[in-house]
Amino acid sequence: MSPASSAVSGPGRPAPPGLWRDRDFRRLWAGQTASQLGEHTALVVLPLYAVLTLGAGAGQVGALRAAGQVPVLLLALLAGAWVDGWRTRTVMVLTDTGRALVLAGVAAAGFLGVLGLPVLFAAALLAGALSVFFDVAYQASLVRLVHRDQLLRGNSALEGSRSAAQFGGPALGGAAVSFLSATAGAAAAAAFFAVSFLSIRGVRRDEAVPVRPARPLRVRRRIKEGLVLVAADASLRAVGLASAAFQFFLAATMTVYLLFLPRELNLSGAAAGLALAATGPGALAGSLLAARLPARLGFGPVMVAAALAGDAVMLCVPALRGSSAVTLGVLIAVNFVFGASGQLVNVTVMAVRQALTPDGMQGRVAATINFAGLGLAPLGSLLGGQLAHEWGLRGGLLVAASGMLLSPVLMALSPLARTGRTLPAVSGP
């Protein structure tokens, strides 16, 4: 057994219980689910408050959303270097506490009638920064908490709840704003973070935290180590490149797609929302498939085939015309398949990435790949707008969606495609 495998399983530890019989895993899962609900509730509540109460315009709302997203670019690599030297449970508990206080402050300011745009911008920036640290920590925490052969099922459960929260959180936030108030929505988000704090704080199993050297490396050196590991290992490098290609062209595709539905297909807002919402149930289905398919068919074949199917199905959309029931049905099916395939790829790739990464590098590798993927998304959005301008909505959507196929091609040409039915050994020291 490799050193990393021992670190995951723990020397001398008994055989693992079933994942859902493991009290500590249940607490991690419940806490992560509550945290994701709080994050995605806040992402809706803050802009809605700006629009409905403060009369903010489109530019101000866009800037408010950007304030919550920019910490990924500014802090992801730093978060990876920092998380690797701490207990992930400590990082998650602290960030939950911080986000609960931020959203409780927003709710209090709203109740007192002193909540303005500057406070909303500060809240979005602070909550976004804390979320960057939480997201890196929870990805590293699973490796330290469960046995190696439970990584796939653990990721399936965590990513399934994250997908559900991406749709449940906005729904809860929107309902709170509609039927109560934006202040109540902010209080609900704060409550979710408090629940996450209590749940994760209850995890009792000791973490195998990497031993800190007598002379700790500077942050810049630690960040460089993560970048070098991803660049040097062919499989991790393929994960980073495939993620970057997918996120870049996905951003371009969605920019055109959201214009294509109402303007080319003449869909109403409700119909377009129904079509897009199908991605949520698809993602849940993908999480369930990810718990079983890789062990039966092989990790490599599953991730390449799922990526190819999910990206290729988007090529059906530019061929659609009109707003008939058939068109809507096809769009629902396309978004369901896209969501299922994307989640199947996400869970499978994450398990392989965690298995390949030494314990002491989990945070930095996760942060490096997140940075590579999300860092190009703003440029992809700009490309989408330019494609729509130069090629029209139908042509621009076809070109952007075709670009997503670069991701499965990169995986197919790498060692990832040859990964069998068991997780690979750790790469590096």
C-alpha positions in Angstrom: 0.0 0.0 0.0 1.3 3.5 -0.9 1.9 6.1 1.8 -1.1 8.0 0.6 -3.3 5.0 0.9 -2.1 4.6 4.5 -2.8 8.2 5.2 -6.3 7.8 3.9 -7.1 4.6 5.7 -5.0 5.2 8.7 -2.5 2.5 9.9 -4.1 -0.1 12.1 -7.6 1.2 11.6 -10.3 -1.4 11.4 -12.3 -2.1 8.2 -14.5 0.9 7.4 -18.2 0.8 8.2 -20.7 1.4 5.5 -20.4 5.1 4.5 -23.9 6.0 5.8 -23.3 4.1 9.0 -20.3 6.3 9.7 -21.5 9.1 12.0 -18.6 11.4 11.2 -19.3 11.2 7.5 -23.0 11.9 8.0 -22.1 15.0 10.0 -19.7 16.2 7.3 -22.3 15.5 4.6 -25.1 17.3 6.6 -22.8 20.3 7.3 -21.6 20.6 3.7 -25.2 20.4 2.5 -26.3 23.1 4.9 -23.3 25.3 4.0 -24.1 25.0 0.3 -27.8 25.9 0.9 -26.6 28.9 2.8 -24.2 30.0 0.1 -26.7 29.6 -2.8 -29.5 31.2 -0.8 -27.3 34.3 -0.2 -26.4 34.4 -3.9 -30.0 35.1 -4.7 -31.1 37.2 -1.6 -28.4 39.8 -1.9 -29.1 40.8 -5.6 -32.8 40.6 -5.0 -32.5 43.0 -2.0 -30.5 45.3 -4.2 -33.1 45.3 -7.0 -36.4 45.2 -5.0 -35.4 47.5 -2.1 -32.6 49.7 -3.3 -33.7 49.9 -7.0 -30.2 48.8 -8.3 -29.7 48.7 -12.0 -28.3 45.9 -14.2 -24.8 47.2 -13.9 -24.9 47.4 -10.2 -26.4 43.9 -9.9 -23.7 42.5 -12.2 -21.0 44.2 -10.1 -22.5 42.8 -6.9 -22.4 39.3 -8.3 -18.8 39.8 -9.5 -17.9 40.9 -6.0 -18.9 37.5 -4.7 -17.0 35.7 -7.6 -13.7 37.6 -7.7 -12.3 36.0 -4.5 -12.0 32.7 -6.4 -9.4 34.3 -8.7 -7.7 36.3 -5.9 -7.6 33.7 -3.1 -8.0 30.1 -4.5 -4.3 29.4 -4.7 -3.7 31.0 -1.3 -6.5 29.0 0.2 -5.0 25.7 -1.1 -1.6 26.5 0.5 -3.2 27.5 3.8 -5.6 24.6 4.1 -2.9 22.0 3.6 -1.3 23.0 6.9 -4.5 23.0 9.0 -7.2 20.6 10.1 -9.9 20.9 7.5 -12.6 20.7 10.2 -11.1 23.8 11.8 -11.1 25.7 8.5 -14.7 24.8 7.8 -16.0 25.7 11.2 -14.2 29.1 11.2 -15.5 29.9 7.7 -19.1 28.8 8.6 -18.9 31.1 11.7 -17.7 34.0 9.6 -20.4 33.6 6.9 -23.1 33.2 9.5 -22.0 36.5 11.2 -21.8 38.3 7.8 -25.3 37.2 6.8 -26.7 37.9 10.3 -25.2 41.4 10.0 -27.0 41.9 6.6 -30.2 40.8 8.2 -29.8 43.1 11.2 -28.9 46.0 8.9 -32.0 45.3 6.8 -34.2 45.1 9.9 -32.8 48.5 11.1 -33.2 50.1 7.7 -29.6 50.9 7.3 -28.7 48.3 4.6 -27.3 50.0 1.4 -25.3 48.9 -1.6 -21.9 49.4 0.1 -22.8 47.0 2.8 -24.1 44.5 0.3 -20.9 44.7 -1.7 -18.8 44.2 1.5 -21.0 41.2 2.5 -20.8 39.6 -1.0 -17.0 40.0 -1.0 -16.5 38.7 2.5 -18.9 35.7 2.1 -17.3 34.9 -1.3 -13.8 34.9 0.2 -14.8 32.6 3.1 -16.5 30.3 0.7 -13.3 29.9 -1.3 -11.6 28.5 1.9 -14.5 26.3 2.8 -14.8 24.8 -0.7 -11.1 23.9 -0.7 -11.2 22.5 2.8 -14.3 20.3 2.3 -12.7 18.7 -0.8 -9.5 17.9 1.2 -11.5 16.8 4.2 -13.0 13.7 2.6 -9.6 12.2 2.0 -8.6 12.6 5.6 -12.0 11.3 6.9 -12.9 8.1 4.9 -11.0 5.1 3.6 -9.6 5.1 0.1 -12.2 2.7 -1.3 -15.0 5.0 -0.1 -13.8 8.1 -2.0 -16.1 7.6 -4.9 -19.3 7.1 -2.9 -18.3 9.9 -0.6 -17.8 12.3 -3.5 -21.1 11.1 -5.0 -23.0 12.0 -1.8 -21.3 15.4 -1.3 -21.5 16.5 -4.9 -25.1 15.3 -5.1 -26.1 17.5 -2.2 -24.1 20.4 -3.7 -26.1 20.1 -6.9 -29.4 20.0 -5.0 -28.3 23.1 -3.1 -27.6 24.9 -6.4 -31.3 24.8 -7.2 -32.8 24.4 -3.7 -30.9 27.4 -2.3 -32.1 29.9 -4.9 -35.7 28.5 -4.6 -35.6 29.0 -0.8 -34.1 32.4 -1.1 -36.6 33.5 -3.7 -39.5 32.2 -1.7 -38.3 34.0 1.5 -37.9 37.3 -0.4 -41.3 36.8 -2.1 -43.4 35.8 0.9 -41.5 37.4 3.8 -38.6 39.8 3.0 -35.1 40.0 1.8 -34.1 40.4 5.5 -35.7 37.1 6.3 -33.8 35.5 3.4 -30.5 36.8 4.7 -31.4 35.4 8.2 -32.2 32.0 6.6 -28.8 31.9 4.9 -27.1 32.8 8.3 -29.1 30.0 9.9 -27.9 27.4 7.3 -24.3 28.4 8.0 -25.0 28.0 11.8 -26.4 24.5 11.2 -23.3 23.7 9.1 -21.1 24.9 11.9 -22.8 22.7 14.5 -22.8 19.7 12.3 -19.1 19.8 11.2 -18.0 20.7 14.8 -19.5 17.4 15.8 -17.1 15.4 13.7 -14.9 13.5 16.2 -12.5 11.5 14.1 -8.9 12.7 14.3 -7.5 14.0 11.1 -4.1 12.8 9.8 -2.8 16.4 9.3 0.6 16.5 7.4 3.5 17.2 9.8 4.6 20.8 9.5 8.4 21.2 8.8 10.5 22.9 11.4 10.9 25.9 9.1 7.6 26.3 7.3 7.8 27.1 3.6 6.7 30.5 2.5 3.2 30.7 1.0 4.6 31.5 -2.4 6.7 28.3 -2.3 3.7 26.2 -1.2 1.6 27.6 -4.0 4.4 26.8 -6.4 4.6 23.2 -5.2 0.9 22.7 -6.0 1.3 24.2 -9.5 4.4 22.1 -10.2 2.7 18.8 -9.1 -0.3 19.4 -11.3 1.9 20.4 -14.2 4.3 17.5 -13.8 1.8 14.7 -13.4 0.2 13.7 -16.8 -3.1 12.8 -15.2 -3.5 15.8 -12.9 -2.3 18.0 -15.8 -5.1 16.5 -18.0 -7.6 17.2 -15.3 -6.5 20.8 -15.1 -6.5 21.3 -18.9 -9.8 19.6 -19.4 -11.4 21.6 -16.6 -10.0 24.9 -18.1 -11.3 24.0 -21.6 -14.7 23.0 -20.3 -15.2 26.1 -18.1 -14.0 28.4 -20.8 -16.3 27.1 -23.5 -19.2 26.5 -21.1 -19.1 30.2 -20.1 -19.1 31.1 -23.8 -22.0 28.6 -24.5 -24.1 29.8 -21.6 -23.7 33.5 -22.6 -25.2 32.7 -26.1 -27.6 30.1 -24.8 -29.4 32.5 -22.4 -29.9 34.8 -25.4 -30.8 32.1 -27.8 -33.8 30.7 -25.8 -35.9 33.9 -25.7 -34.7 35.6 -28.9 -34.3 32.7 -31.4 -36.8 30.2 -30.0 -39.2 32.9 -28.6 -39.5 31.0 -25.3 -41.2 32.8 -22.4 -39.2 33.3 -19.2 -41.2 30.5 -17.5 -40.5 28.0 -20.3 -36.8 28.9 -20.5 -36.6 28.5 -16.7 -38.3 25.1 -16.9 -35.8 23.9 -19.5 -32.8 25.1 -17.5 -34.1 23.7 -14.3 -33.9 20.2 -15.8 -30.1 20.4 -15.2 -30.8 19.9 -11.4 -32.5 16.5 -11.5 -30.0 15.5 -14.1 -27.1 16.3 -11.7 -28.7 14.3 -9.0 -29.1 11.3 -11.4 -25.4 11.7 -12.3 -24.4 11.6 -8.7 -26.2 8.3 -8.2 -24.7 6.8 -11.4 -21.2 8.0 -10.3 -21.5 5.8 -7.1 -21.6 2.6 -9.2 -20.6 2.9 -12.9 -16.8 3.6 -12.5 -16.3 0.5 -10.4 -18.1 -1.6 -13.1 -17.0 0.0 -16.3 -13.7 1.7 -15.3 -13.1 5.3 -14.2 -11.4 6.3 -17.5 -14.1 5.0 -19.9 -16.9 6.5 -17.8 -15.4 10.0 -17.5 -14.5 10.2 -21.2 -17.8 8.8 -22.4 -19.9 10.9 -20.0 -18.0 14.1 -21.0 -18.4 13.3 -24.7 -22.2 12.6 -24.3 -22.8 15.7 -22.1 -21.0 18.1 -24.4 -22.2 16.6 -27.6 -25.8 16.8 -26.6 -25.6 20.6 -26.5 -25.1 20.5 -30.3 -28.8 19.6 -30.6 -29.8 23.1 -29.4 -28.8 25.2 -32.4 -30.8 22.9 -34.6 -34.1 23.7 -32.8 -36.6 26.2 -34.2 -39.8 27.7 -32.8 -41.3 27.5 -29.3 -43.5 24.4 -29.7 -44.0 21.7 -27.0 -41.6 19.5 -28.9 -38.9 22.1 -28.7 -39.4 22.6 -25.0 -39.4 18.8 -24.5 -36.1 18.5 -26.4 -34.5 21.3 -24.3 -35.6 19.6 -21.1 -34.1 16.3 -22.2 -30.9 18.1 -23.4 -30.4 19.9 -20.1 -31.2 16.7 -18.1 -28.5 14.7 -20.0 -26.1 17.6 -19.7 -26.6 17.8 -16.0 -26.3 14.1 -15.5 -23.2 13.7 -17.6 -21.5 16.7 -16.1 -22.0 15.5 -12.6 -20.9 12.0 -13.5 -17.7 13.4 -14.9 -17.2 15.8 -11.9 -17.6 13.0 -9.2 -15.4 10.5 -11.1 -12.6 13.0 -11.9 -12.6 14.3 -8.3 -12.2 10.8 -6.9 -9.3 10.1 -9.3 -7.7 13.5 -8.5 -7.9 12.8 -4.8 -6.4 9.4 -5.1 -3.5 10.7 -7.2 -2.7 13.5 -4.8 -0.5 13.1 -1.7 -2.4 14.0 1.5 -0.2 17.0 2.2 -1.0 18.5 -1.2 -4.8 17.9 -1.4 -5.8 21.6 -0.8 -3.2 23.0 -3.2 -4.1 20.6 -6.0 -7.8 21.3 -5.6 -7.2 25.0 -5.5 -4.9 24.9 -8.6 -7.5 23.0 -10.6 -10.3 25.3 -9.4 -8.2 28.3 -10.4 -7.4 26.9 -13.8 -11.0 26.2 -14.5 -12.8 29.2 -13.1 -10.0 31.6 -14.0 -10.9 31.4 -17.7 -14.6 31.6 -17.3 -14.8 35.5 -17.6 -12.8 35.3 -20.8 -15.2 32.6 -22.1 -18.2 34.9 -21.4 -16.6 37.6 -23.5 -15.9 35.1 -26.3 -19.5 34.1 -26.2 -20.7 37.7 -26.7 -18.2 38.2 -29.5 -19.3 34.9 -31.2 -23.0 36.0 -31.0 -22.1 39.4 -32.5 -20.0 38.0 -35.4 -21.8 34.7 -36.2 -25.4 35.3 -34.9 -27.0 33.5 -32.0 -27.4 30.2 -33.8 -23.9 30.1 -35.3 -22.3 31.4 -32.2 -24.0 28.8 -30.1 -22.9 26.0 -32.4 -19.2 27.2 -32.3 -19.2 27.6 -28.5 -20.9 24.3 -27.9 -18.4 22.6 -30.3 -15.5 24.0 -28.3 -16.7 22.1 -25.2 -15.8 18.9 -27.0 -12.1 19.8 -26.5 -12.5 18.7 -22.8 -13.2 15.0 -23.5 -10.6 15.0 -26.3 -8.0 16.1 -23.8 -9.0 13.4 -21.3 -9.1 10.7 -24.0 -5.5 11.6 -25.1 -4.2 11.4 -21.5 -3.6 8.6 -19.0 -7.0 9.4 -17.4 -8.7 7.4 -20.2 -6.8 4.3 -19.2 -7.8 4.4 -15.5 -9.4 1.1 -14.7 -12.0 0.0 -12.2 -9.9 0.8 -9.1 -8.5 4.2 -8.1 -4.9 4.8 -9.2 -2.0 5.0 -6.8 -0.7 8.3 -5.5 1.5 10.5 -7.7 4.5 12.0 -6.2 6.0 11.8 -2.7 
